[in-house]
């Protein structure tokens, strides 16, 4: 990955920018949560967030902060921040970005989300090997935009995988990656992580239901999901 440190002072300014520093802190907390919650193992999975620097003098365009490749999340600190531009040029950090950088940039370039969480959640990964779409066993599928699709398999870290991902995410905020894992998006890291947890839970419910001999899980139809989506739009505390 090309690095641009022709002006090393710029890198230090990026580290000192309050918006960048806060976003990196939140990104690390999210990455550590995926490990703590059993959604990844070791150094698998990756997280990114698009951030607008607080000071235009630091950077005029949005940056994508992203986890580095092959480093345990609990070993990362403020000095390990990694940032790239939307065209993939690294402008902050000495560690290499995750190998799944093409996947993350594909989402951020599409303009549909500011945060991306990719995991190898076990139940969801198991489901990705079985179906093209997660059967709608629960109304929370509506919170993800509808039944969750499975993107066709492609080698990790490739533009091919990124292309499959974008198609699976069309009108959705979550998808499965065949024989691989999950991707969820959100306006915030907290929202993307919550959607990952919801997706993993729904996959577990479906696997449990279909494992009962002689029984077939009941599924929700399109009208039922639409009604749930309408109700979910008003969910939560006012102004929350």
N, C-alpha and C positions, 0 to 999 in steps of 0.2 A: 504494500500500500504506500503510495506516494505521501511524503511528509513535506510540510511547508514551514520551515523554520528560518526563512531568510531574514525574518525580523524576530529574534528570540524574545524581545521584550513583549511582543504581542501575546505569546504563550503565557507569560506571567500575568498580564492584564486579564486574560481569560480566566485564570485561576482565581484572581481577586474579584472578579465580577460577581455581585451578590446573587444574581439570577442563575448563573452557571454553577456557582458553588452550592446553592440550595438544590438545584436539580440533580447534581452529582450525589449529594447526600441522600436524596429521596430515591435515586436509582439504586444506590448500594443497599438501602433498607429493603427495597423491593426484591432485589436479587437474593439477599439473605433470607427473606421470607419464603421464597420458592424452595430453598434448600430446607429450611426449618419445617415447612409444611409437607415435605415429601414429594414435591412436584418435580424435583430434579435430584440427581445423584452426582457427587463429586463436583466437577467443573462444567457439567453439561448445562444446556439452557443458556439463554442470554436475554438481556433487557436493554431497551433504548428509550430515549425521550427527546423530543424536539424542544429546543429552548431558544427564546429570544433574549440575547444579552441585555442587561439593564442599561448599559451605557453604549450608545451607538458608536462611540469612538473605539470601542473594543472590537466590535464586529458589526458590520452593517446588515448581515443576513443571519437567518436562523442557523443554529448548529444542531447536530444530533450527537448527544452524549450516549455512549454505548459501552457495555462491559467488554473488557479485553479478553483475549483468548487464553485458555489454559491456566488461569490464576484463580485459586480458591477465593470465594467472595469475602471470607473473614480476614483475608490478608490485604485487602484493598483499602486504601485510605485516600484522603484528599489529594495527595501528591500523585496518585495513580490515574487521575481523570483522563479520559480519552474522548476526544471530540472530532467529528468529521463534518465537512460541508455536505450539502445535499447531493453534490456530484461525487462524493466519496473521498475527497481530499482530506487527509488527516492534518489538523491544525493544532491539536493539543495532545500531549502525552507521548511517552517513549514506548509504551506497551502497544503491541499490535491489537487492533480491534478484533472482535469475535469473527470467526470464519463465516458466520451467518450474516455478515454485513449486507450483502446484496438483498437478502430477505427483508431486513429492517428498512433499508433505503427505499425499496419498492413501495412499502407502506407509506413512509413519510413523504415520498415524492407524489403519491396519489392525493395527498392532502386530506385524507379521511380521518386521521387520528394524530395525536401528539405523543402517544405512548404505545409501546409494543412489548409484550411479554411472550417469550417462547420457552416452552418447557418440554420435558419428556415424562409428563405425568403418567403413571403406570396404567390406570384404568382407561384413560383416554387413548393412550398408545395402543392398548389391546384392542379397543373398539376400532381404531383406524385400520386394523388388519382385517376387519370383518365386514364393514359396510361402507357404502359410498356416502351415506348420510346417517347421522345419528338419529334413530327413530325418536319422535317427540313423545317421550314417556312422561314429561313434566312440563308444566306451563312456563317454567323459567327459560325454556327455549325461546320464548317470545322476547325475553330481555336481551337475547343475543342476535335479534333480527329475524329469527325463524329457525327451522331445522338446520343443524350444523353440518356443513358439507365436509367431505374428506378430499383433500387435494391429492392428485396422483403422485406416486413416488417419483422422486428425482434425487440425485446425489446432493448431499448437504453442501451448502456454501455456493451453489451454482445459480446462475441466472435462470436456468430452467425451473428450478424449484421456486424461485421468486415469482415467475410467471404463473405457475400453477397456484401459488398462494393467492395472488391477486384475484384470480378467477373464483376460487373457493370463498374468498371474503366478500365477493360482490353482494352488496346490501346486507352484509353481516358484520358482526364485531368479533367473531371467533370462527376458527376452523380447525379441523384435524389435518395432520400431515401423514400420509400413508406410511406405515412402518417406521414412524419417526416421533411424532408428538403433537403438540398444540401450538397455536398462535392466537393470541387475543389482542385486541386494540382498545384504546380508550382516549378520552380527552385528558385524563390524568393517569399516572402510574397506579394509583390506588384503584381506579376504576378498571384498568386492564387486569390487574392482579385479581380483583374480585371476580371478574368474568372467567379467569382461568380456574379459580376455585369452584365456581358454579358449574363449569363445563366438566371438570373432573368428577364432581359429585353426580351429575346427570349420567355420565358414562358408567359410573359405578352402579347406580340404580338400575340402568338398563341391563348390565351384565348380570346383576343379582336376579332380576325378574326373569330373564330368558334362561337362567340356569335351572329353573324349577321344572322337573320332568312333567310332561303332559299338559303344560299350560303355555299360553302365548300372551305376552304383555299387551294390555290395552294401550292404544295410542290416541293422542289428541288429533282432531282434524283441523283443517285450516281455519274454520270459523271459530273454533275454541281457542286456537292460538291468537287469532286476531282480537278476540274479546279480552284475553289475558294481556295482550300488548296494550290495549286501551286502558285497562285498569292499572298496569304497571307505570304508565306515564304519570300518574298522580301519586306514586308510592313515595313514602318517606316524609320527613318533616318539611313544612313550608319553608322555602328559602334554603333548604339543606342541599 
